[in-house]
Structures are given as structure tokens and as C-alpha cells.
Amino acid sequence: MISVVIPTVGRPSLHELLARLDDPDLEIVVVDDRPDPEPLTAARGRVIAGPARGPAAARNAGWRAARHEWVVFLDDDVLPDADWPRRLRDDLAAAGPEVGGVQGVLSVPLPENRRPTDWERVTAGLAAGAWITADMAFRRAALSAVGGFDERLPRAFREDAELAFRVRQAGWKLRRGDRRTTHPVRAESRWVSVRTQRGNADDALLRRLYGPQWRDLLAIPAGRRSRHAAITVAGVLALAGGAVAAATRRPGWAVAAAVAGAAWAAGTAEFAAARIVPGPRDRREVATMLVTSVAIPPVAITHWLRGWWRWRSAEPASAPSQNRAATPAESPATSRAATPAESPATSRAATPAEGPAGSHAAAGSPAASRAATPAEGPAGAPAAKAVAG
């Protein structure tokens, strides 16, 4: 049998997901991760209480409560194909003893009669993501060997890419399977791209843990954070210079403030255009992109600095003492980083914190890991799955 772990925050989509998992070979574990929840009734499987500390902690609770060798993680807003259970069994049966994880094929349906919005493009980025837990199976021995997800990553953003790196570093291979899952675009607030900038704090943690090359190690594409920083500095200098000029009446300060203001305006305009051009360009979308493009750079940098300060002394995650390194029977004899054949050049579609090509989630997925996050720049991903870096 196979265990399926589904962390949930109580979305209505959970019930349709469970209806598609009606197979006697599947053990279903639903992790109710709502704080102070009403009792949750699930059509199938066991419901266990989650710690309400984010998806990484909820998934850890789920796989530790599961009973079988293979644990498949599904998000509560995805819809597996009708033949998903059969294809899942085929995917796992084809995995040799050296394979520690097998990813499903994810698709994101977009509107056919218009260009996708910024949020829709961010969500669509998940389809190209690597090792994202929207549909990802891990061997229990691989999870035990590395201690599971790093619970210091509290959002659905980067926590899956970070786990996949440690699993490969422990000597396991990761593969893509043939089972297929659909990830509909969830309705979101027009301010989601600003909210997802919180993912920048998680990127600060990863930078602390893995050093300047953290993006290369975790296969996460570059974002826009350096440009967001330049825009933010220019804005601060323009405001400060204007205030000093008004107080001292010295023309030099007025000129400096004007130059900084022009740099801020140019950077903000480029950012907004990168998000508007690929979209539907209707009045609501354009207005949202203009306003959020002003807000995202300073918000992203503020979250990055907050994370940098909070995690300034953080150390790499280590497996709990009750866990152990994988044995030869469970994993390859030698550990190594994944080869290009095993993992794509990019980790996963941008998360809401990351945002679509003009989008703007935090400079961050499912996971995803993703494409650049809003805090980083265009091409980002969903809020529940993302944050930018």
C-alpha cells in the first residue's frame, strides 16, 4: 500500500480531491492544519491534527503518522486524474532502490479567451517546477534519513526545493513519473503579490544556510531582489533628499532628490511594464499592477532584512537523533548531488511570493519549490505555493 498525506487549511477543494482517491491501496492521511479548527470531516482516510505552523510542519506530522514505505504529498487544492492511483502505482513500481522520490506531472489550466493575469501566470509556473509537493512521492527511508522538511520554512515556498536538495545530497535520486494532476488557479485577492513578499524572509534563511550559491544549489532561478533593492534605495534617497532640501533650501539637495526620484520612477515603471504587458491589460489588472509595483520593492526588501536579522545565526538542518542516514539497502552506496539528468535547471514555478513575469510574489512552491517570485520579479507563482526571493 501507499500513504497519501494531504495538509489542509479547510479549502472546499479538499472534498473533491478525496473523492478522486477512492482506491483501497491508498492510505489517506489528512492533516488538519487550521488553528483552533472546528472538527473536520473527511470522506476518506484519517484526519490528524496539525501543528498549525505551516505546510512543512504539517507534512512532517503527516508522513510520521503514515504507515507505508512510500508517502505521496498532495496539496488540498489539486485534482488528480481519474487514473492517478493506477499511474502512481506504476511510477513507484518502476523506481529502483536508489530512487528516493518520484514527482507527478502537474498542469495548470489557463483562460482560453484572454491573456492570463499576473496571478494566473504565477500559478502556471508550478507546471514547470521541480520536486514540488503539489504531487510528490518520497520513500519513507529518504525522509527519515534527512529528518523531513525544515520547519523553519513556514510557507508553501522553497520548503520542497530545500528538502529535495538534502534528499539528493544524502545519495538518493529523484525522478519524474507519468501520473497527472491538475492545479486549478485559486481565486485570490488583488493584493496577493504584495502579501507573498513574505517569502523573502525564507530566502534570507536559505542564503544563511547555503551561502551565496544557494540558488544554484537548490536549482532556484534568479529573481529581481537586487533591482527591488535599487528601487527602494532610490525612493528613500529621493524622500530624504527632498526633506533636507526643503529644510535647508540648498539647491544641491534638490538636484540629488530629483535624480534619485527619476531613478525610482524609471525602475518602478520597468517593473510595472514587465507585469502588465503579458497580461489582459484590462482596467482592473493594470490598476492592480501599477499600485502593487510601487509597493512590492520596499515590502520585499523589508521582509528580506527581517529574515536576515532573524536567521543571522541559523545553522543547517540536521536529522533528528532518532533518524539515520539511509542504509545501502535503501539508498545508493555513495551520496552525491543530483545530476542534470535528475533535476531540471530550475527548481519550480514562481510562487506568489515570487510572481509571474511581471508578477510579484516575494522574491519565491509548490516548492515549490519556481519561476521568479514577486519579490524577485516577473514570472512568479501562487500565493499558497509561493513567495519571492
Salt bridges, closest charged atoms under 4 A:
GLU16 OE2 - ARG20 NH2 3.07
ASP23 OD2 - ARG89 NH1 3.07
ASP25 OD2 - ARG89 NH1 3.56
GLU27 OE2 - ARG46 NH2 2.72
GLU27 OE2 - ARG67 NH1 3.11
ASP32 OD2 - ARG34 NH2 2.83
GLU69 OE2 - ARG139 NH1 2.50
ASP75 OD1 - ARG59 NH2 3.49
ASP75 OD2 - LYS385 NZ 2.85
ASP76 OD1 - ARG11 NH1 2.43
ASP77 OD2 - HIS183 NE2 3.68
ASP77 OD2 - ARG186 NH1 2.59
ASP77 OD1 - LYS385 NZ 3.21
ASP83 OD2 - ARG86 NH2 3.42
ASP83 OD2 - ARG87 NE 2.73
ASP90 OD2 - ARG86 NH1 3.43
ASP91 OD2 - ARG179 NH1 2.93
ASP118 OD1 - ARG121 NH2 3.50
ASP118 OD2 - ARG275 NH2 3.40
GLU120 OE2 - ARG114 NH2 2.83
ASP135 OD1 - ARG179 NE 2.98
ASP150 OD2 - ARG152 NH2 2.89
GLU151 OE1 - ARG53 NH2 2.63
GLU159 OE2 - ARG59 NH1 2.84
ASP160 OD1 - ARG348 NH1 2.79
GLU162 OE2 - ARG166 NE 2.81
GLU188 OE2 - ARG186 NH2 3.68
GLU188 OE1 - ARG195 NH2 3.01
ASP202 OD1 - ARG155 NH2 2.77
ASP203 OD1 - ARG158 NE 2.77
ASP203 OD2 - ARG215 NH2 3.99
ASP203 OD2 - ARG225 NH2 2.79
GLU270 OE1 - ARG224 NH2 2.38
GLU270 OE2 - ARG227 NH1 3.93
GLU330 OE2 - ARG324 NH2 2.62
GLU342 OE2 - ARG336 NH2 2.55
GLU354 OE2 - ARG158 NH1 2.47
GLU376 OE2 - ARG158 NH2 2.94
GLU376 OE2 - ARG215 NH2 2.13
GLU376 OE2 - ARG225 NH2 3.86
